[in-house]
Amino acid sequence: MNAQKKLPKENVIKGHNVEHNEHLKIKGQVNSFDELKPIANARVISYDKSDKELASTYADTSGFYELVIKGNEDFKVLASKENFYSDSIFISRSHDIENNEIIRNFYLKSERVQLLVLVYDQIRRDYLNNVTVDLFDENGEIIGGITNNEGNEFWFDLKINETYELKAFKEGYYQNNTQKFVANSGENGQLVMEIYLSQISLQTWRLPEFPWPPPLPSAKIEIPTLAFSSCKNLSDVNDILSNALSENGYDDKAYFLVPASSKNGFALATQLEQIDKDGVPKKDPNRWNSEIIDNEFSFSEYISALFFPNPGYFRIIVFIVTDISFSPSSKGVDRESAMSWLYEGATGFPDDLKSVLFTKGYNVSALIYEYELKENEEEANMLKPSKHTGKDHLKRSNLWAELIKKK
């Protein structure tokens, strides 16, 4: 960042007089009152007593401006910028001023909107207490938060025409959806928004449990916490994982419960896929076939393959999200049992887990189960260990890049 040019101290304040002179220079810098940062392209205009414009200019990218005022009349200078309140100064031309120059910095206050947030139970439409409401900017960065133990009013002071997002949290509840909004001025400069939270259904606690401790994997890796730094609850974690999977063709997946210190964590298992010897997924449609198929077979090779299966590799990835330490069991799992996870687990993320807070104690691990079908063998055997690390498997499936990107 370039060093900001240092201005001399102002040599005039509102109401002071300056020497009678036909040419007077006034210059300075236009800054934001709230952040003390320069405001580029602010309009600076001088007026005479009858509000006739004398001279005008725009501040440069560093907020600096300069005006030359001609004539002998008293005048005022006004600085303005869209979404800011203007600031002005009055000059009377009768007293001495050094070098016929006035230095005046302007400080413009941002136009503000008072946001009132009300939080209700989705079904009963009652006010909810003990709720935390967090405010995010358009880039998803949290910029404020309020927890109300009593009452239902959450007040935020917003910059006008900026984009924001609200998320509400309450134990035992989850927010159905969030949306970004622009802070437009409402009645009397106030904006009112309502959030409805749904209570978790106890029936969904009957989600199937993943084998615990997990079967011995071919490879494993703990995902860097950086990938989930924006997450407030387990629903946010699932969004990141499921989006990364969907972006790379893993549309079929299954959910399970796993132990956690307070309530539950979850496991997310993918469908069995074919990979090459380096861990790169085969191209569709062969990628999702449980039997090795090669589109470039000759007729004789095809006849041979009917009696002697072709060699190849398979993989299933299981993400474990929990706040307790665990070690896999000493036994692996055969391919058919691992394939059944897709049909035994739930197809959607359980409501029960959506509002569970994703605290610092939680970790996200990836367990890789890799199988090799050797030439002329009927059963694929689990590789213990894999020839590739857990990170290599995630990289070659492109999941690693998708999880870590833009963090």
Beta strands, then each sheet from edge to edge (+ up, - down):
strand 1: 17-18
strand 2: 23-32
strand 3: 43-47
strand 4: 53-58
strand 5: 64-70
strand 6: 75-80
strand 7: 87-93
strand 8: 101-103
strand 9: 106-108
strand 10: 112-121
strand 11: 131-137
strand 12: 142-148
strand 13: 153-159
strand 14: 163-169
strand 15: 173-175
strand 16: 180-182
strand 17: 190-199
strand 18: 219-222
strand 19: 253-259
strand 20: 264-270
strand 21: 273-275
strand 22: 312-322
strand 23: 363-373
strand 24: 381-382
sheet 1: 1+ 7+ 6- 3+ 4-
sheet 2: 5+ 2- 8-
sheet 3: 5+ 2- 9-
sheet 4: 13+ 10- 17- 15+
sheet 5: 12+ 11- 14+ 16-
sheet 6: 18+ 23- 22+ 20- 19+
sheet 7: 18+ 23- 24+
sheet 8: 18+ 23- 22+ 21-
end
